[in-house]
Amino acid sequence: MTERRDFFRYATASSMAVAMGTASAATAAKASASTASISAAAGSSALQTELAGLYDVDRTVINLDAAYYGAMTREVQAHYFERLLWVNRYNSTFLRSAVQGMPRDPELNKSRAAVAHLIDAAPDEVTLCGGGTEALYSLIVNYRPLKAGDAVIYADTDYDEMQYAMDYLEQSRGARVVRFNLPEPHTRANVLEAYDRVLRDTPRAKLLLLTHVSNRNGLVPPVAEIVAMAKARGVDVILDSAQAVGHMPFDVKTYGADFVGFSLHKWVAAPLGTGAIYIKKERQADIQQWLGNKLYKAEDLRSRIPTGTVDVAARLSIPQALAVQERIGLDRKFAHLRALRDYWVDRVRDVSGVELMLPQERDNYGAISAFRLAGLRTMEQAREAQARFVNKHGVLVVAKSGLASGPVMRVTPSLFNTTTELDRLVAAIQTERKLFS
C-alpha cells in the first residue's frame, strides 16, 4: 500500500523540515550504519569519538545535564521528523484509524511492546504516557488500597513532584505522611538501615515511594533489597525509575516492584514527552482508572493515564530510540557513563573544600553525581554558582535543592560528552572552589 510505504519512508524537503533541521535520509542511514559498527570499549577515547558523532548538539556550552533530557541521536531525530510529517499529512485520518492498513492503536502498540521488551514485562503490563512525572502521579494518586489512617513514606532523596503527590494523599485520602532523611554518607549499609528503621517504626505503613536513581545526587539505593524489605511488612512500593530505565540494565523481575513509572525521553533518548508505567498483571486492579476514565475498559492500562491528545509522532519513534540503544549495548552504555562520571570525580576528589556527595561504592551510582563547594549553604548560592559556571566557564551544572544536608551542584554527563569537556568542568571546580568560603 502507498500509505504503508509512506509511513516508513515519507520525507519532504519542505520549508518546515528545513527549518526544523531534519537530517536527510542519507544522514540517517549513515548514522544508523555508524551505530551498528560501534565496537570500542566503554570509557575509551575511541568510543567517545564514535558516540559524539551520533549527535547534532550545540557545544557552545558544555551540557552536563543529561538527567533533565536525553538528546536524540541524529538517527532518531530524523526518524521523529519523518513520523511528524507523516502524521501531519494524514492527521485525523490516521488518528481515526482510517488510513488503510495503518490503524492507529496497533501502530502505537508496537512502541508499547518495545518498551515492555526493554524492561522484561508483558505488553499488557505496560502503557505509554507523557513522561516519568505523569507516570508516577498516575500510580501514586490512584493507588486504590490506601485507607484513611494508613501511612505513606518517602525520603529526602525522592523527586520533588513525587513528594507532592505523596503529600496529596494526606488531604485527598486521609493518609499519614511519614517523611525521613537518608543519613549521610549514603553508604548502602546506611541506606538499608534507614529504610529498615522507618518501616519498622511505621506499623500502619501501606505505601513507600522509592527512587531508583536520585535526581538530586545520583544515589542508586539497593532497590531489590528495599522492595523485599517493604513487601515483607505488607508495604507496597511505587518505584520511580525515571532516571534508571535506559541508563542502566533494568528488568522488573530483578527489582520486584509491582508499580513502576519511568521516562523515555531521558536515558532512552526518545523524543520529549514520552514515558511509561508498568503495573504487574496481578496488581492492576489496585491502580484506579484516571479520574474515573471510562474511555478504555478497566482492564486496559491506558485507562490509568490521562487520555488527551498527545504527540503521536514522538510515541511512534520510541522503537527507533530503543534500536539505537540496543546497537550501542545497554551494558556498555552504562559502563561508559560511569566511566565519564568517575573521570571527573577522581580529578576533584582531593580539591580542598570540595565535597562529593556519594561514597565511592561501585553500585551506589551511575552517570549522575553532585558536589558542594566550600561554604555553599543556600539555594541562592547554588543558583549563583550555576550561573557562574555557565557564564564564566561555559559549563552547565545544575543547582539542586532537597537533600537534608543542603543544596548541591549536580553533574550528569551524556553519551555525547567527552573527557576533554570534563576537563573544563574540573578546571572550573578548581577555580571556583573558594567562591563561598
C-alpha positions in Angstrom: 0.0 0.0 0.0 1.2 3.5 -0.7 0.2 4.6 2.8 2.2 1.9 4.4 5.3 2.7 2.3 4.7 6.4 3.1 4.6 5.7 6.8 8.1 4.3 6.8 9.7 6.5 4.1 7.8 9.7 3.9 10.1 12.7 4.0 10.0 16.0 2.3 12.2 18.9 1.5 9.5 21.4 2.6 10.5 24.6 4.4 9.1 23.1 7.6 11.6 20.2 7.5 14.4 22.6 6.7 13.5 24.9 9.5 13.5 22.0 11.9 16.9 20.9 10.8 15.9 17.4 9.9 18.6 15.1 8.7 18.4 13.7 5.2 17.7 10.1 4.6 21.4 9.7 3.7 22.4 11.2 7.0 20.0 8.9 8.9 21.3 5.9 7.1 24.9 6.9 7.8 24.1 7.4 11.5 22.5 4.0 11.6 25.4 2.4 10.0 27.9 4.1 12.3 25.9 3.0 15.3 25.9 -0.6 14.0 29.7 -0.5 13.6 30.5 0.7 17.2 32.8 -1.8 18.9 35.1 0.4 21.0 35.4 -0.3 24.8 33.5 1.7 27.4 35.4 4.7 28.6 37.8 4.7 25.7 38.6 7.8 23.6 37.6 5.8 20.5 34.1 5.2 21.9 33.8 8.9 23.0 34.5 9.9 19.4 32.1 7.4 17.9 29.3 8.3 20.3 29.8 12.1 20.0 29.5 11.6 16.2 25.9 10.3 16.6 24.6 13.6 17.8 23.9 17.1 16.5 24.1 19.2 19.7 25.3 22.7 20.4 28.7 22.7 22.2 28.9 26.4 22.9 28.2 25.5 26.5 29.3 22.1 27.7 26.0 20.4 28.7 26.3 18.2 31.7 22.6 18.0 32.4 21.6 14.7 30.8 19.4 13.9 33.8 16.9 16.6 32.5 16.5 15.5 28.9 18.5 13.0 26.8 19.1 14.4 23.4 18.1 12.3 20.4 20.7 10.9 18.1 20.7 12.2 14.6 19.1 8.9 13.5 16.2 9.2 16.0 15.8 12.9 15.2 15.4 12.1 11.5 13.0 9.3 12.2 10.9 11.5 14.5 10.7 14.3 11.9 9.6 11.8 9.3 6.9 10.5 11.6 5.9 14.0 12.5 5.5 14.9 8.8 3.6 11.7 8.1 1.2 12.2 11.0 0.6 15.8 9.9 0.0 14.7 6.4 -2.7 12.1 7.3 -3.7 13.9 10.5 -7.2 12.8 11.7 -7.4 10.2 9.0 -4.6 8.3 10.8 -5.8 9.2 14.3 -9.3 7.9 13.5 -7.7 4.7 12.1 -9.0 5.5 8.5 -5.6 5.0 6.7 -6.0 1.7 5.0 -3.6 -0.9 6.5 -2.4 1.6 9.2 -4.8 1.6 12.2 -3.6 3.9 15.0 -3.6 1.6 18.0 -1.7 -1.3 16.5 1.0 1.1 15.4 1.2 2.6 18.8 1.2 -0.8 20.4 4.5 -1.6 18.6 6.0 1.1 20.8 4.3 -0.3 23.8 5.6 -3.8 23.0 9.2 -2.4 22.5 9.1 -0.8 25.9 7.7 -3.9 27.5 10.6 -5.9 26.0 13.1 -3.4 27.3 12.0 -4.0 30.9 11.2 -7.7 30.5 7.4 -7.2 31.1 4.4 -8.4 29.2 2.9 -5.8 26.7 -0.4 -5.7 28.7 1.6 -4.7 31.8 2.9 -1.5 30.2 1.3 1.6 28.7 2.8 4.8 27.3 2.4 8.2 28.9 3.8 11.7 28.8 6.9 11.1 30.9 8.1 9.9 34.3 6.3 12.6 36.3 2.9 11.8 34.7 3.6 8.1 35.1 4.3 8.4 38.8 1.4 10.8 39.5 -0.9 8.3 37.9 0.4 5.5 40.1 0.5 7.4 43.4 -2.7 9.3 43.4 -4.7 6.4 42.0 -3.3 3.8 44.5 -6.5 2.0 45.5 -5.7 0.0 48.6 -4.9 3.1 50.7 -7.3 3.8 53.6 -7.6 6.8 56.0 -5.0 6.5 58.7 -2.6 4.4 56.6 0.9 5.8 56.4 2.8 6.6 53.2 6.6 7.0 53.3 9.2 9.0 51.3 12.7 10.2 51.7 14.6 13.5 51.1 16.3 11.9 48.0 12.9 11.5 46.3 11.9 13.7 43.4 10.0 17.0 44.4 6.8 16.4 42.4 6.5 12.8 43.6 6.8 14.1 47.2 4.0 16.5 46.4 1.9 13.5 45.1 2.5 11.6 48.4 1.6 14.7 50.4 -1.6 15.0 48.4 -2.7 11.6 49.7 -3.0 13.2 53.1 -5.6 15.8 52.0 -7.3 13.6 49.5 -7.3 10.2 51.2 -6.6 10.9 54.9 -3.2 9.2 54.8 -0.5 9.9 57.3 2.7 11.1 55.6 6.0 10.0 57.0 9.0 11.9 55.7 12.5 10.8 56.6 16.1 11.8 55.7 18.7 9.3 54.5 21.7 9.5 56.7 25.0 10.7 55.1 27.3 9.3 54.0 24.9 7.5 51.7 26.6 4.1 52.0 24.5 1.1 51.1 24.6 -0.1 54.7 23.3 3.3 56.0 20.6 3.4 53.4 19.4 -0.1 54.1 19.4 0.5 57.8 17.4 3.8 57.4 14.7 2.1 55.3 14.5 -0.8 57.7 14.1 1.6 60.7 11.4 3.7 59.1 9.4 0.6 58.0 9.8 -0.9 61.5 8.8 2.3 63.2 5.7 2.8 61.0 3.3 -0.1 61.8 0.5 1.3 59.6 2.7 1.8 56.6 0.9 0.9 53.4 2.9 2.7 50.6 6.5 3.5 50.1 7.9 5.8 47.3 11.4 4.6 46.3 13.6 6.4 43.9 15.8 4.2 41.8 18.3 6.9 40.9 18.0 10.2 42.8 17.8 13.2 40.6 19.5 15.2 43.4 22.8 13.5 43.9 22.6 10.3 41.8 22.2 7.8 44.7 21.3 4.3 43.5 20.0 2.6 46.6 19.8 -1.2 47.0 16.4 -1.3 45.3 15.7 -5.0 45.2 16.6 -5.4 48.9 14.4 -2.4 49.9 11.5 -3.7 47.9 11.7 -7.1 49.5 12.0 -5.5 52.9 8.9 -3.5 52.3 6.9 -6.4 50.9 7.8 -8.5 53.9 5.9 -5.9 56.1 2.9 -5.7 53.7 4.0 -2.4 52.2 3.7 -1.7 48.5 6.4 0.1 46.7 6.0 2.6 43.8 9.3 2.7 42.1 10.4 5.9 40.5 12.7 4.7 37.7 12.6 7.9 35.7 16.4 8.1 35.8 17.1 4.4 35.6 15.4 3.0 32.5 17.8 3.3 29.6 20.5 4.4 31.9 21.4 1.0 33.4 20.4 -2.6 33.0 16.8 -2.9 34.2 14.1 -5.5 34.3 11.1 -5.6 36.5 11.7 -9.1 37.8 15.0 -8.3 39.3 13.7 -5.4 41.3 10.4 -6.9 42.3 8.3 -3.7 42.5 4.7 -4.1 41.3 4.3 -0.5 40.2 7.0 1.4 38.2 6.9 4.8 36.5 9.6 6.0 34.1 10.7 8.4 31.4 11.7 7.5 27.9 12.9 11.0 26.9 15.8 10.9 29.4 18.1 7.9 29.1 16.3 6.1 26.3 16.6 9.4 24.4 13.3 9.1 22.7 11.5 12.4 21.8 10.3 14.7 24.5 7.1 13.8 26.2 7.5 10.1 26.3 7.3 7.8 29.2 5.5 4.7 30.5 4.1 2.9 33.5 4.4 -0.7 34.5 1.8 -2.5 36.7 2.3 -6.2 37.4 -0.6 -8.1 35.9 -1.9 -9.4 39.2 -1.9 -5.9 40.7 -3.6 -3.9 38.0 -6.9 -3.6 39.9 -5.0 -1.8 42.7 -4.4 1.3 40.5 -7.7 3.1 39.8 -8.7 4.5 36.4 -7.5 8.0 35.9 -10.2 10.3 37.3 -12.8 7.7 36.6 -11.7 7.4 32.9 -14.1 5.1 31.0 -12.7 5.7 27.5 -11.0 2.4 27.9 -12.1 -0.7 29.8 -10.9 -1.1 33.3 -8.6 -4.0 32.4 -6.8 -1.8 29.8 -3.9 0.0 31.3 -4.5 3.0 29.1 -7.4 3.9 31.4 -4.8 4.6 34.2 -3.3 7.6 32.4 -4.6 11.0 31.1 -6.2 10.4 27.7 -5.8 13.8 26.0 -4.3 14.3 22.6 -0.6 13.6 22.6 2.4 13.8 20.3 1.7 10.6 18.4 4.9 11.0 16.2 7.0 11.0 19.4 5.4 7.8 20.6 5.8 6.2 17.2 9.6 7.0 17.4 10.2 5.1 20.6 11.2 1.8 18.9 13.9 3.6 16.8 15.4 5.1 20.0 15.5 1.6 21.5 17.0 0.2 18.4 19.9 2.7 18.6 20.4 1.8 22.3 20.4 -1.9 21.5 23.1 -1.4 18.9 25.3 0.5 21.4 24.6 -2.1 24.0 23.0 -1.2 27.4 25.7 -2.8 29.5 28.4 -0.9 27.5 26.4 2.3 27.6 26.1 2.1 31.4 29.8 1.3 31.8 30.7 4.2 29.6 28.5 6.7 31.5 30.0 5.5 34.8 33.5 5.9 33.4 32.7 9.5 32.4 31.4 10.1 36.0 34.5 8.5 37.5 36.8 10.6 35.3 35.7 14.0 36.7 35.0 12.8 40.2 38.5 11.2 40.5 40.1 14.6 39.5 38.3 16.7 42.0 38.3 14.2 44.9 41.3 15.9 46.6 40.4 19.5 45.7 40.4 21.4 49.0 37.0 22.4 50.2 35.0 20.4 47.6 32.6 17.9 49.0 31.5 14.9 46.9 28.0 13.7 47.8 28.3 9.9 47.3 30.6 7.4 48.8 32.8 5.6 46.3 30.9 2.3 46.4 30.6 0.9 42.9 26.9 0.0 43.0 25.9 3.4 44.6 25.9 5.5 41.4 25.6 5.6 37.7 26.2 8.7 35.5 24.8 11.2 38.0 26.8 12.7 40.9 26.9 16.0 42.7 29.4 18.2 44.6 29.3 21.1 47.0 31.7 24.0 47.1 33.0 25.0 50.5 30.6 27.4 52.2 27.7 26.6 49.9 24.7 26.7 52.2 21.7 28.2 50.4 19.8 27.6 47.1 20.5 31.3 46.2 24.2 30.5 46.4 23.8 27.3 44.4 22.0 29.3 41.6 24.8 31.8 41.7 27.3 29.0 41.2 25.3 27.6 38.3 25.2 31.0 36.6 28.9 31.5 37.2 29.9 28.1 35.8 27.8 28.8 32.6 28.8 32.4 32.1 32.5 32.3 33.1 33.5 28.7 32.2 30.9 27.7 29.6 29.9 24.6 31.6 26.3 23.7 32.6 26.0 22.1 36.0 22.6 22.3 37.9 21.8 23.7 41.3 19.6 21.2 43.1 17.8 21.5 46.5 16.0 18.9 48.6 18.7 17.0 50.4 18.6 17.3 54.1 22.2 18.4 54.2 21.6 21.3 51.8 21.8 22.2 48.1 24.3 20.7 45.7 25.6 21.1 42.2 24.6 18.2 40.0 26.7 16.9 37.2 25.3 14.4 34.6 27.4 13.5 31.5 25.7 12.3 28.4 26.9 9.9 25.8 27.9 12.8 23.6 30.2 14.3 26.3 34.0 13.7 26.2 36.7 13.7 28.7 38.1 16.9 27.1 34.8 18.6 28.1 35.0 17.1 31.6 38.5 18.6 31.9 36.8 22.0 31.6 34.4 21.1 34.4 37.4 20.0 36.6 39.2 23.3 35.9 36.0 25.3 36.7 35.6 23.5 40.1 39.3 24.1 40.9 38.9 27.8 40.1 35.6 28.3 42.0 36.3 26.1 45.0 36.6 29.2 47.3 33.6 31.0 45.8 31.7 31.0 49.1 34.5 30.5 51.6 
